[in-house]
């Protein structure tokens, strides 16, 4: 979870995990680089996520191993 509460996608980022028995991982505030995203995804064993197309492209290019646990 990293979106502002006023952003409509924040609803998806919060309620989908909670309504499906998941755990919500809250990202630190501020600008996040690919290394931080990779660390969050791997350290917290993230299995599902929502990313913008642009962020997904950057992550897929720079840190594709971060998606290893994503279903």
N, C-alpha and C positions, 0 to 999 in steps of 0.2 A: 504494500500500500504506500503510495507516494503522491497521489493526486490531491489537489486542494479539495476541500469538502464541497465547494460550489460546483465542481466539475462533475457532470452527469455520470461519467465513468467511475467515479469514486463509489457510487452505489454498487456497481458490479464488483469492484475490488473488495468491498467489505462484506456484502450480504451473501454472495455466492459461496465463499469459503465457510462462513458461519452456518448457513442453512444446509450445508453438506457435511458437517462435522469436521471441517478443516480448521486450521490455525492461521490467523492473519499475521503476516510478517510486516512490521512497520519499518520502512526505510528511513534512514537519517534525513534530516532536513537539509536543504541546499542542493547544489549541483552534484549529481552522481556520475561518475565515470564508469567505463565498462568494467574496470577492476572491482569497483565497489558492488556493482550489480552481480558480477560473477561470484564474489564472496558471499553476498546475501543468498543467492540461489543455492550455492553448494553448502554453506554452513547450516542453513535452515532446512535443507532437504526439500526445497520447493518442488511440488509436483504439478502445480497448475498456476498459470499467470496470465495477465492481460497486459499487452504492450502495444504501443502505437506501431504502425508499420515502419516508420522511420527508426525507432529505437530497436525494433526487432532486427532490421537490416544491419544496423551498426553492430549489435551484439552477435549476430550470425557471422559477420565478417571478422570481428576482433576477438570474440571469445565463444566460439560455438560449443566448446566443452561445457559451458555453463548450463546448457539445456539437456545434459545427459539424464537428469532425473525427472524432467518434465514429461508428463503423460500427454 
